[in-house]
Amino acid sequence: MQRLRSLYWRLKIWKQIKINAFRERRGKFAVHPIAWMAPLATVALGLYVVALWKAPDILTLELSAASPEARLTAAHNARLLVISVVSALVVGAGLLYTARNYRLAHRGQVTDRFAKSLERLGSNELYIRIGGIRALGHVMQDSPDHYLDCVEVLAAFIRARAPRAGDFNDTAPSIYPHRQLPNEPEADVQAAFTALAHRPKKHQSDRHLLDFHDLHLRAVNLADAQLDDADFRGADLQECNLSGASARGALFDGANLRSAELSQVRLGRASLAQARLAKSRMSEAELVNSHLVEANMEDANLYQANLHSANLRGADLRRTQLVGANFSYANLSRANLSFARLTGAQLVSAQLSSASLNHATLIGADLNGANLQSARMQNAVISHADEADENPPHPED
């Protein structure tokens, strides 16, 4: 919380310095509005009078042979045209001035809302902090100018409020009882994640701000969240919900995702080296070109997951449900696939050298071009492709 207060005062001081600098420059070089508005108004009025005087003569040159009544009517219409054009210009200038004032007023209101939201984040009352987070979420939606500031503040708030992974689960002897880490995030931390998860999609420069490494975030709800290139290295994300989330290029190295809900998650190019994914549910997940070296995926469910060109070297996939999964061109060398169910899986040109496929089920699997050099396949169940089911059953059926 001290870091949030420090950030708030830094932003406030920076804002005041900018305002003072602008006022100083304006005082040196600017001219008072009356000094230039009066001459401008005089010139405009003179041009208007000249236009009313000369416009009829100019516009009625071709009517020199017409009757006096026709020329009088034409002169009257010419003056009406000049008045209409000038009126339209005056109205347009008024609208532009009003729009400018509205933008300035709106910007000032949004800045005040942002400052008040920061003050609420430092409150000792939970409901006030949640209110401040909701207010920041609205500012983030309404003002592109404050977008990155809101993302930075919310990420800093999460880092300040969430405990570090393993901070209190110390097994060392102590005369005091060990404090247990919470089984779910605090309400204000979850609210901050929700605000970040549903931020506007048009910004791409905020990815470096999503740094949540080594945090204890067990059971956090990040369904449908935008987490591309986020940093969750070493974080405790057990039983979290990332279903439908986009986390392409994100870092999960060494993270604990045991029993996590990852169905239909998009993890293309993500790094999950040595991540713990045991018993996680990853059906229809997208893991194209992902890095899963030595990941523990024991008893996980990857029904129809797409792991095209993924690197799973040395991964633990024992008893994993891989029905209909796509491992084409994937690196599974030295991976442990014992008792794994690979019914109808695509293993075209997959690298399976020195992999363990003991007791694995490969009925209907496509192994064309796969490298099985030194692979162990004791008691593996293999059948020809024409014997496999056209639509492999869901493992939960």
C-alpha positions in Angstrom: 0.0 0.0 0.0 2.9 2.3 0.7 4.0 1.9 -3.0 0.5 2.9 -4.2 0.6 6.1 -2.1 4.1 6.8 -3.3 2.9 6.3 -6.9 -0.1 8.6 -6.3 2.0 11.4 -5.0 4.6 11.1 -7.8 1.8 11.4 -10.4 0.3 14.4 -8.5 3.6 16.2 -8.3 4.3 15.4 -12.0 0.9 16.8 -13.0 1.5 20.0 -10.9 5.0 20.5 -12.4 3.5 20.2 -16.0 0.8 22.7 -15.2 3.2 25.2 -13.7 5.6 24.9 -16.6 2.7 25.5 -19.1 1.5 28.5 -17.2 5.0 29.9 -17.1 5.4 29.5 -20.9 2.0 31.0 -21.5 2.9 34.0 -19.3 6.1 34.7 -21.2 4.9 34.3 -24.8 1.1 34.4 -24.8 -0.9 37.6 -25.5 -4.0 38.4 -23.5 -7.1 37.3 -25.5 -8.6 40.8 -25.6 -5.4 42.1 -27.2 -5.9 40.0 -30.3 -9.7 39.4 -30.2 -10.6 43.1 -30.6 -8.6 43.7 -33.8 -9.8 40.4 -35.2 -13.4 41.3 -34.5 -12.9 44.7 -36.2 -11.4 43.2 -39.3 -14.2 40.5 -39.5 -16.9 43.2 -39.1 -15.3 45.3 -41.9 -15.1 42.3 -44.2 -18.8 41.6 -43.5 -19.8 45.2 -44.3 -17.8 45.2 -47.5 -19.3 41.8 -48.5 -22.8 43.1 -48.0 -22.0 46.3 -50.0 -20.1 44.8 -52.9 -21.5 41.3 -53.2 -24.7 42.4 -55.0 -22.7 44.2 -57.6 -20.4 41.3 -58.2 -23.2 38.7 -58.3 -25.4 40.7 -60.6 -22.9 41.7 -63.3 -24.6 39.4 -65.8 -28.0 41.1 -65.2 -26.9 44.6 -66.4 -29.5 44.4 -69.2 -32.3 43.2 -66.9 -35.1 45.3 -65.6 -34.7 47.3 -62.4 -37.1 45.0 -60.5 -35.0 41.9 -61.5 -31.8 43.5 -60.5 -33.2 44.6 -57.1 -34.4 41.1 -56.5 -31.0 39.6 -57.4 -29.2 42.1 -55.1 -31.6 41.2 -52.3 -30.9 37.5 -52.8 -27.1 38.2 -52.9 -27.2 39.9 -49.6 -29.2 37.0 -48.1 -26.6 34.6 -49.4 -23.8 36.6 -47.7 -25.7 36.7 -44.4 -26.4 33.0 -44.6 -22.8 32.1 -45.2 -21.5 34.4 -42.5 -24.1 33.0 -40.1 -23.0 29.4 -40.9 -19.4 30.4 -40.2 -20.3 32.0 -36.9 -22.3 28.9 -35.9 -19.5 26.6 -36.9 -16.9 28.6 -35.0 -19.2 28.5 -31.9 -19.6 24.7 -32.2 -15.8 24.3 -32.5 -15.3 26.5 -29.4 -17.9 24.6 -27.5 -16.4 21.2 -28.5 -12.9 22.4 -27.4 -14.3 23.5 -24.0 -16.1 20.2 -23.6 -12.9 18.2 -24.3 -10.9 20.3 -21.8 -13.7 20.0 -19.2 -14.0 16.2 -19.8 -10.2 15.8 -19.5 -10.2 17.7 -16.3 -13.0 15.6 -14.9 -11.3 12.3 -15.9 -8.1 13.5 -14.2 -10.0 14.3 -11.0 -11.7 10.8 -11.2 -8.3 9.2 -11.6 -6.8 11.1 -8.6 -9.8 10.2 -6.4 -9.6 6.6 -7.4 -5.9 6.5 -6.3 -6.9 7.9 -2.9 -9.5 5.2 -2.5 -6.9 2.4 -3.2 -5.0 3.5 -0.1 -8.1 3.1 2.2 -8.2 0.6 5.0 -11.8 -0.3 4.2 -12.2 -3.1 1.7 -15.4 -1.7 0.0 -13.7 1.7 -0.5 -10.7 0.0 -2.2 -13.1 -2.1 -4.5 -14.9 1.2 -5.3 -11.6 2.8 -6.3 -10.8 -0.2 -8.5 -14.1 0.0 -10.3 -13.6 3.7 -10.8 -10.2 3.1 -12.3 -11.8 0.5 -14.6 -14.3 3.2 -15.9 -11.5 5.7 -16.3 -9.5 3.1 -18.3 -12.5 2.6 -20.6 -13.3 6.3 -21.0 -9.9 8.0 -21.4 -7.2 6.7 -23.7 -4.8 9.3 -22.2 -5.1 7.6 -18.8 -5.2 4.0 -20.0 -1.5 3.1 -19.3 -1.6 4.9 -16.0 -4.6 2.8 -14.9 -3.0 -0.5 -16.0 0.2 0.4 -14.2 -1.7 1.3 -11.0 -3.9 -1.8 -11.0 -0.9 -4.1 -11.6 1.1 -2.4 -8.8 -2.0 -2.8 -6.5 -2.1 -6.5 -7.2 1.6 -6.9 -6.5 1.3 -4.9 -3.3 -1.8 -6.8 -2.0 -1.2 -10.4 -3.1 1.1 -12.5 -1.0 4.3 -13.9 -2.4 4.1 -17.6 -3.4 5.5 -19.6 -0.5 5.8 -16.7 1.9 4.0 -18.3 4.8 4.0 -22.1 4.0 7.4 -22.5 5.5 8.1 -26.0 6.8 11.0 -24.9 9.0 10.6 -25.6 12.7 9.2 -22.6 14.6 7.7 -22.0 18.1 4.9 -20.1 16.4 2.2 -21.7 14.2 2.8 -21.3 10.5 0.5 -18.9 8.7 -1.3 -20.5 5.8 -1.6 -18.9 2.4 -5.2 -18.1 1.4 -7.1 -20.5 -0.8 -8.5 -17.7 -2.9 -7.5 -14.1 -3.6 -8.8 -11.2 -1.5 -11.9 -9.5 -3.0 -10.0 -6.4 -4.0 -7.2 -8.4 -5.7 -9.8 -10.3 -7.7 -11.6 -7.0 -8.6 -8.3 -5.6 -9.9 -7.7 -8.7 -12.0 -11.3 -8.4 -13.4 -10.7 -4.8 -14.3 -7.5 -5.7 -16.1 -9.0 -8.7 -17.8 -11.7 -6.7 -19.5 -9.7 -3.6 -20.4 -10.0 -2.2 -24.0 -8.4 -4.4 -26.6 -7.0 -1.7 -28.9 -3.8 -1.0 -26.8 -0.7 -3.1 -27.2 1.9 -1.1 -25.3 0.7 -2.3 -21.8 2.0 -5.8 -22.0 5.2 -5.1 -20.1 3.2 -3.8 -17.2 1.4 -7.2 -16.5 4.1 -8.5 -14.2 2.7 -11.0 -11.6 5.7 -13.3 -11.1 6.1 -15.2 -7.9 2.7 -14.2 -6.5 0.2 -16.4 -4.7 -2.9 -16.3 -6.9 -4.6 -19.6 -6.1 -8.1 -19.9 -7.5 -8.0 -16.5 -9.2 -10.7 -16.1 -11.8 -9.2 -15.0 -15.1 -11.8 -16.5 -17.5 -11.8 -14.7 -20.9 -9.0 -12.4 -19.7 -6.5 -10.6 -22.0 -3.1 -11.7 -20.7 -0.9 -11.7 -23.8 2.8 -11.5 -22.8 2.0 -11.4 -19.1 4.6 -12.6 -16.6 3.4 -15.4 -14.2 6.7 -17.1 -13.7 6.8 -18.9 -10.4 3.3 -17.9 -9.5 0.9 -20.2 -7.6 -2.1 -20.5 -9.8 -3.6 -23.7 -8.5 -7.3 -24.2 -9.3 -7.4 -20.9 -11.2 -9.8 -20.4 -14.0 -8.2 -19.3 -17.3 -10.8 -20.8 -19.6 -11.2 -18.9 -22.8 -8.4 -16.5 -21.8 -5.8 -15.2 -24.3 -2.3 -15.6 -22.9 -0.2 -15.8 -26.1 3.5 -15.3 -25.5 2.9 -15.2 -21.7 5.5 -16.6 -19.3 4.4 -19.4 -16.9 7.9 -20.9 -16.3 7.9 -22.8 -13.0 4.3 -21.7 -12.3 2.0 -24.0 -10.3 -1.2 -24.6 -12.4 -2.3 -27.8 -10.7 -6.0 -28.6 -11.2 -6.4 -25.3 -13.2 -9.3 -24.8 -15.6 -7.6 -24.1 -19.0 -10.2 -25.2 -21.5 -10.0 -23.2 -24.8 -7.2 -21.1 -23.5 -5.0 -19.5 -26.1 -1.3 -20.1 -25.1 0.4 -19.9 -28.5 4.1 -19.1 -28.1 3.7 -19.2 -24.3 6.6 -20.5 -22.2 5.6 -23.1 -19.6 9.0 -24.7 -18.9 8.9 -26.9 -15.8 5.3 -25.7 -15.1 3.2 -27.9 -12.9 0.0 -28.7 -14.8 -1.0 -32.0 -13.2 -4.7 -32.7 -13.3 -5.4 -29.5 -15.2 -8.3 -29.4 -17.7 -7.0 -28.1 -21.1 -9.5 -29.5 -23.6 -9.4 -27.6 -26.9 -6.6 -25.5 -25.7 -4.4 -23.7 -28.3 -0.7 -24.4 -27.5 0.9 -23.9 -31.0 4.6 -23.3 -30.7 4.5 -23.3 -27.0 7.4 -24.2 -24.8 6.6 -27.0 -22.3 10.1 -28.5 -21.7 10.0 -30.7 -18.6 6.5 -29.6 -17.7 4.5 -31.9 -15.4 1.2 -32.6 -17.1 0.4 -35.9 -15.3 -3.3 -36.8 -15.3 -4.2 -33.7 -17.3 -7.0 -33.6 -19.9 -5.9 -32.2 -23.3 -8.9 -33.5 -25.3 -8.5 -32.1 -28.9 -5.8 -29.6 -27.8 -3.7 -28.1 -30.5 0.1 -28.5 -29.7 1.4 -28.2 -33.3 5.1 -27.6 -33.2 5.1 -27.4 -29.4 8.3 -28.3 -27.5 7.5 -31.0 -24.8 11.0 -32.4 -24.5 11.2 -34.4 -21.2 7.6 -33.5 -20.3 5.7 -35.8 -17.9 2.5 -36.9 -19.6 1.7 -40.0 -17.7 -2.0 -41.0 -17.8 -2.8 -37.8 -19.7 -6.0 -37.7 -21.8 -4.8 -36.8 -25.3 -7.7 -38.0 -27.4 -7.8 -36.2 -30.7 -4.9 -33.9 -29.8 -2.7 -32.4 -32.5 1.0 -33.1 -31.9 2.1 -32.6 -35.5 5.8 -31.6 -35.7 5.9 -31.4 -31.9 9.0 -32.3 -30.0 8.2 -35.1 -27.5 11.7 -36.6 -27.2 12.3 -38.2 -23.8 8.7 -37.4 -22.8 6.9 -39.8 -20.5 3.6 -40.9 -22.1 3.1 -44.0 -20.1 -0.6 -45.0 -19.9 -1.5 -41.9 -21.9 -4.6 -42.1 -24.1 -3.7 -40.9 -27.6 -6.8 -42.2 -29.5 -7.1 -40.4 -32.8 -4.2 -38.1 -32.0 -2.2 -36.4 -34.8 1.5 -37.2 -34.4 2.6 -36.4 -38.0 6.3 -35.9 -38.1 6.4 -35.7 -34.3 9.8 -36.2 -32.6 9.3 -39.2 -30.2 12.9 -40.4 -29.9 13.6 -42.0 -26.5 10.0 -41.3 -25.4 8.2 -43.7 -23.1 4.9 -45.0 -24.6 4.5 -48.0 -22.3 0.9 -49.0 -21.9 -0.2 -46.0 -24.0 -3.3 -46.2 -26.2 -2.6 -45.2 -29.8 -5.7 -46.5 -31.6 -6.3 -44.5 -34.7 -3.3 -42.2 -34.1 -1.6 -40.8 -37.1 2.2 -41.5 -36.8 3.2 -40.7 -40.4 6.7 -39.4 -40.5 7.1 -39.6 -36.7 10.5 -40.4 -35.3 10.2 -43.3 -32.8 13.9 -44.1 -32.5 14.7 -45.7 -29.1 11.1 -45.1 -28.0 9.8 -47.6 -25.4 6.4 -49.0 -26.4 6.0 -52.0 -24.1 2.3 -53.1 -24.0 1.3 -50.1 -26.0 -2.1 -50.5 -27.8 -1.6 -49.7 -31.5 -4.2 -50.2 -34.3 -4.3 -49.3 -37.9 -5.9 -45.9 -38.8 -8.7 -47.6 -40.7 -9.8 -49.3 -37.4 -10.0 -46.0 -35.4 -13.2 -44.2 -34.7 -13.9 -41.4 -37.1 -14.9 -39.1 -34.2 -12.9 -40.1 -31.0 -15.0 -40.1 -27.9 -14.6 -37.4 -25.2 -12.7 -38.9 -22.3 -15.4 -37.9 -19.9 -18.2 -39.6 -21.9 
